[in-house]
Amino acid sequence: MKTVMNRREAIRRVALLMGGVVSAPAILGVLNGCSAEPDADAGAEWKPAFLTPEQAALVAEVAEIMIPRTDTPGARDVGIAAFIDTMLKDAYPEDGQQRFVAGLADFEAHALREHGHAFLALEPGQRAAMVRKVHDPAAEAERQSTLPRNERRRPFILTMKELTMLGYFTSEPGATQVLQYRPVPGAYHACVPLQQAGNGKTWATETSYRF
């Protein structure tokens, strides 16, 4: 039986990067077809359906800090804000939606307390440092948690990380330019035998993944 790089494999890989688990709404959203599209959150015609435009802009910037553009596309290039907006609207229950929005508001409030400015008004170095400052303690707390995984309430920054990675690694650029994938003449295909993969890439070892 061939091992294929499909949506289930992407979920498994992201679970490894997240310490062993991906939340149920995220899994269902991806398996039901939610995917990021290149430049979806950069185009003038795209408007968020769940988030406000201001919230979507903040989400897009945090995602780009997590997976910045280098010699491969970044989170903004593959439309992560649009992916997260769709996932929240179509795959997350109301309490999950509310936790994400409340966490986003707390994140913005943190920037105001620490720097006296909104997050997007900060210098690029300050924005990256703040994401790291919020992310690292949350990741460590999750690693040390003794609660059963299905009883944990993942904080906003880790939900952002989870959705950013899922959207990125199930997108066409993420699969064809970052992961192990060698295109056979023809169009992009979502399920590719790993034995046929190449391109000198491996999961989360040669990507621009920052967190």
Backbone hydrogen bonds, N-H to C=O, Kabsch-Sander energy under -0.5 kcal/mol:
donor,donor_aa,acceptor,acceptor_aa,energy
4,V,2,K,-0.5
5,M,192,V,-2.0
6,N,4,V,-1.3
10,A,6,N,-2.5
11,I,7,R,-2.4
12,R,8,R,-2.2
13,R,9,E,-2.5
14,V,10,A,-2.6
15,A,11,I,-2.5
16,L,12,R,-1.7
17,L,13,R,-1.9
18,M,14,V,-1.8
19,G,16,L,-1.2
20,G,15,A,-4.0
21,V,15,A,-0.7
27,I,23,S,-2.2
28,L,24,A,-2.7
29,G,25,P,-2.5
30,V,26,A,-2.2
31,L,27,I,-2.7
32,N,28,L,-1.8
33,G,30,V,-1.6
34,C,29,G,-2.4
36,A,167,G,-0.5
39,D,77,D,-3.4
40,A,37,E,-2.1
42,A,39,D,-0.9
43,G,39,D,-1.4
46,W,43,G,-0.8
56,A,52,T,-2.8
57,A,53,P,-2.0
58,L,54,E,-1.8
59,V,55,Q,-2.7
60,A,56,A,-2.6
61,E,57,A,-1.8
62,V,58,L,-2.4
63,A,59,V,-2.4
64,E,60,A,-1.9
65,I,61,E,-2.0
66,M,62,V,-1.8
67,I,63,A,-2.5
70,T,72,T,-2.2
75,A,67,I,-3.0
78,V,74,G,-1.2
79,G,76,R,-1.2
80,I,75,A,-1.8
83,F,79,G,-2.0
84,I,80,I,-3.0
85,D,81,A,-2.4
86,T,82,A,-2.3
87,M,83,F,-2.7
88,L,84,I,-2.7
89,K,85,D,-2.1
90,D,86,T,-3.0
91,A,87,M,-2.6
92,Y,87,M,-1.1
92,Y,88,L,-0.5
97,Q,93,P,-2.4
98,Q,94,E,-2.6
99,R,95,D,-2.2
100,F,96,G,-2.0
101,V,97,Q,-2.5
102,A,98,Q,-2.6
103,G,99,R,-2.5
104,L,100,F,-2.4
105,A,101,V,-2.1
106,D,102,A,-2.3
107,F,103,G,-2.3
108,E,104,L,-2.1
109,A,105,A,-2.4
110,H,106,D,-2.2
111,A,107,F,-1.6
112,L,108,E,-1.8
113,R,109,A,-2.5
114,E,110,H,-2.7
115,H,111,A,-2.7
116,G,111,A,-0.7
116,G,112,L,-1.3
117,H,111,A,-0.8
121,A,118,A,-1.4
122,L,119,F,-1.6
127,R,123,E,-2.4
128,A,124,P,-2.4
129,A,125,G,-2.2
130,M,126,Q,-2.2
131,V,127,R,-2.2
132,R,128,A,-2.2
133,K,129,A,-2.4
134,V,130,M,-2.2
135,H,131,V,-2.8
136,D,132,R,-2.5
138,A,134,V,-1.1
139,A,135,H,-2.7
140,E,136,D,-2.3
141,A,137,P,-2.6
142,E,138,A,-2.0
143,R,139,A,-2.0
144,Q,140,E,-1.8
145,S,141,A,-0.8
145,S,142,E,-0.5
151,E,148,P,-2.2
152,R,149,R,-1.0
154,R,152,R,-0.7
158,L,155,P,-0.7
159,T,155,P,-2.1
160,M,156,F,-2.8
161,K,157,I,-1.8
162,E,158,L,-2.6
163,L,159,T,-2.6
164,T,160,M,-2.5
165,M,161,K,-2.5
166,L,162,E,-2.4
167,G,163,L,-2.6
168,Y,164,T,-2.4
169,F,165,M,-3.0
170,T,166,L,-1.1
171,S,168,Y,-1.2
175,A,171,S,-2.2
176,T,172,E,-2.8
177,Q,173,P,-2.6
178,V,173,P,-0.8
178,V,174,G,-0.6
179,L,174,G,-2.1
181,Y,179,L,-0.8
181,Y,198,G,-0.5
192,V,5,M,-0.5
192,V,190,A,-0.6
194,L,3,T,-2.1
196,Q,193,P,-1.5
197,A,194,L,-1.2
201,K,198,G,-1.4
205,T,202,T,-1.2
206,E,202,T,-1.0
210,R,66,M,-3.1
211,F,66,M,-0.6
